[in-house]
Amino acid sequence: MIDIPEELAASQAKYNGDAGRAFIARLPELAADFLDRWELRLDGRPMHGVTALILPVVRADGTEAVLKLQLLDEESAGEPVALRVWNGDGAVRLLDHDETTHTMLLERLDPARMLSHLPDSRAAALVIAQLLAHLTATPAPPGLRHLADIAQPMLDETPRALTQVPDPEARHLLADCAAAVREVIDAPGDRLLHWDLHYDNVLAADRAPWLAIDPKPLAGDPGFELLPALWNRYDPDDTLWRFDAMTDTLGLDRPHARAWTLGRVLQNCLWDIEDGRPLQPQQLEIARHLRGPAH
């Protein structure tokens, strides 16, 4: 029997409703099927993120791996595509994949050695920057969702969303974020983006110091990649240092990257507004730092 973590069941119910509950209900059978089909032996307690169940396993040849079972959605659909393109170079290696269920077999990294455990937050931000510089050097393969298809709906939604923001300063700030996106929307980029490279999504391995996991792939401009490293392990005094260091490492045009980072803030705030949640103060503060003095 596979123990399904209660936190995973709760998050699936919260974010995916009946589909999430149905996914949780069939997880034990799904896990048992792939353990048998791919000749895997359980090798530890289940782990989980917000949406996926991760089972440490050993293959028939003795190779350590993890079995990842998750509900297919727009963000996760491109994960095996991106991992195949990167082929273990800067990212976790994909060992097997079932297209019908989106189940993946991945090389096993060391979950006890996350980049978030590195005491020096500036050094950790540079690791993220170096990984992003490497990963985004790859052109996006055909068929991935594209930043251009995300940016225009954000701009279309902004006027209505702003009517639900009671604070005038926050409304002005988000309007400035939308204005910044309008300036760069005609140059959305064509690189293969990870989209969610924060410090818990970087693990140590024997074959490389740090490798990225759990991509939510997107085709677009690498400037859209920077916000997770600014927002996570948040330090207001380090916001501009991290932004400057990351844009230097990736070789990005700083005004262009600033605009796409403000666009990422706008994206997160639109989600908060849609879900009826308060706007996150840290996101707004990052936007203030990057926007500069109000105008």
N, C-alpha and C positions, 0 to 999 in steps of 0.2 A: 504494500500500500504506500502511496505517495502522500505525505502530509502537505496539504495546501496551506500556506501561511495566511492567517486571518487578514493581515494587512493587504495582501494581494487581492483577496476576495472583496475587501471593502473598497479598494481603489477601482477595481473593475466595475463594481456596482455603481460607484459614484460617477465614473467617466463614461461608461458604456451601457449602463442600464441593463435591460433584459439580455442584450447580446453578451454583456460582460458576465452576467450571472450564468448564462448557458455555457459560456467558455469555461468558467470555473467548475461547473458541474461535470463537464466531460474531460477535464484535465487528467484525472487519474487514469482513465482509459486511454487517452491520447499518449500519455507518458509511457504506459505499459506497452502500447503498440510499437513505439519507436525504440524502446529498450530492446524489444525482441527483434524488430526489423533490422536494426543496425548493429545488432549483437553487442549491446552495451551492458556494462555492470555498474550499478550505483556505487558511488565512492564518496559519500559524505551527505551532509544535510542539505535540503533544498535552500536555495537563495532566491531572492526576487528583487525586482525593481518596482516601478509604479505599475507596469503592465505585463511583465514577463515572469515566468517561472524558469529558474536556472537550476539544472540538476548536474552536479559533478559526476562524471562517469569515466569508465575505462573501456577502451575499445578492445576487440578480440586480440589485437596484436600488442596490447599493453600500453598503448598511447593514452595519456590522460587528456580528457576533453570535457566540454560542458554541453548539455542538451538544453537548447533555448526554445521554450514554447510560449507563443504570444498570439494575441488576436490581431489579425491583419487589419491595418488601417492605412490611411493616406501617408502618414509619416513613416511607418515601418516598411511599407511595400518595397521601397528601393534598397533596403538594407543589404540583402544578398547580392544585388547588382553592384553596389559600391564596394562591398568586401571582395568580390571577385576581381574588380578592376584594380584595387589596391594590392590584392594578392599577398597579404601579410606584410607589405612594405609600409610601416608606420601604423598599421592597424592589425587587429586580431585576425587570424587566418580562418576562413570558412572551409570546413572539412566536408560538409554534406548539407543538402538542402532539399526539402520537400515542398514543391510549389503549391500543392493543394492545401496543405495546412499551415504553410509558412514556418514549419519547424526547421530549426537549424542546428547543426553540430559544429561547434567552434573549438578552436584550440583552447586549452586551459591556461589562463594567466594566473596571477597571484592576487586574489581579492583582498588579502591582508596588506598589500602594498599599493595603496591608491595614492595618486598624486596629491589628493587632499590631505594626506598625512605628512607631506613635506613641510617642515616648520617654516621655511622661508617662503612667504607668499610671492615675493618678487621672482625668486628662482622658479617657483611653480608656474607663474604666468609666462615666463620665458620658455618653459617646456611646452606649454600649450601653443605659444607662438611658433616654435620650431616645428611642432607636429603639423600645425595648420599650413605653414609654408610648404611643407613636404606634400601633404595630402591634396591641397588645392592647386598644386602644380599640374595636376591631371585634368584634362578636359572631361567634362561630364559626358557619359554615354547617352545615346538617344533614349527617349522615353521617360526620363525622370521628371518629376514636377519641377517647375521653373520659377525662379524668383520673379520674373516678369508677370507670371500668372497669379502671383500672390500680392505683389505690390499694388497693382491697379485696384483690385477689390478693397484693399486697405484704404486707399485714398477715397474710393467711392463711399465707404462706410463711415469715414471720419466725421463728416458734418452731422450726421444723425447721432453718432456716439457722443459728440461734444455736448449735445443738449442734455446729456445725462450726467455731466460732470459739474457738480455745484460750485467747485472752487475756481474762481476766475483765473488765478495764476496757473493752475494745472491745465485749464482749457487753453490758455495762451501757449503754454509749453507744448502741448500735444499738437496744436495747430502749427507751431514751428517745426515739429518733427515731420508733419505731413508736407510742409513746404520744402523741407530738405529732401524728402523722397521724390517730390515732383522734379527737383533739379537733376536727379540722376536716373530717373525711371527709364530714360531712353538708352541707358548703358547698363543693363542688368547683369552682364557677365555670362560666362559659359564654363566656369570651373566646377569641378565636383566638390561640393561642400558637405561637411559632416553635419552641420547645423546645430549640434548640441554638445560641443566639446567643452565640458566643464571638468572640474578637478576630480570628481568621482567617476568620470568616464575615461580616465587614463589609468592604466594598471601597469605594474612592472612585470617583466618576463625574463626568463633566463637568456633568451636569444636577443633581447633588446632592452635597453634601460626602461623605456616607456612605450606603450602601445595604446592606441585609441580603441574604444569599444562603443557599441550601441549607437551607430550613426542613424540619423534621420535624413537621408540624403536629399540634396537639392542641387539644381544647376543654377549657378549664379555668380555674383561678385563676392570675393573673399571678405570684403568689408562687412558683410552680413554675418560673419562668423565670430565677431569679436566680443559681443555683449556677454555671453556666458562666463568668460574669464574676467570680466569687469564686475559682474553682479555677484557671482559666487565668491566666497571669501571676501566679502565686500569691505573695502577700506576707503572712505572718502578721500583721504589724503593721497591715496595711490591711484586714483582713477585716471588722471591724466598721465601719470608715469606709465601705467600699464598700457594705456591706449597708444602712447608714443612709442614705447618699446615694441609693442606688437606690430604696429604699422611699419616700423623700421625693419623688423625681422622678416615680415612678409613682403617688404618692398612695395607697399601700397601708397597710392596718392592719398595724402592725409585728409584733405577736404572731402574727397569722394568717399573714403572709408567712414568719416564722421557722419556723412549723410545716411549711409546705409546702417550705421549703428543706431542713429536716431530712428531710422525706420524699424529696427528690431525692437526698440523701446515702444514705438507706436503699436507694433503687432501685439506685444504682451499686454499693453494697456487696453487695446480693443478687446482682447479676450477677457480681461478682468471686467470690463464694462458689460460685455455680453452675458457673463455669468453672474452679474450682480455683486461682484467682489469690490472692496475698496482698492483704489490704485495703490501700487506698492511704492512706498516713499523712496526706497533705494533706487528703483528704476527712474523715478522723476529726478532724483538728485544726480544720477549719472547724466541724464539729458541736460540738466542745468550746467554741469561741468563742461560738457562737450559743445553745447550751444554757445556758451560764453554769456556776456551781459545781455539782459533782455533788451529787445528793440521793438 
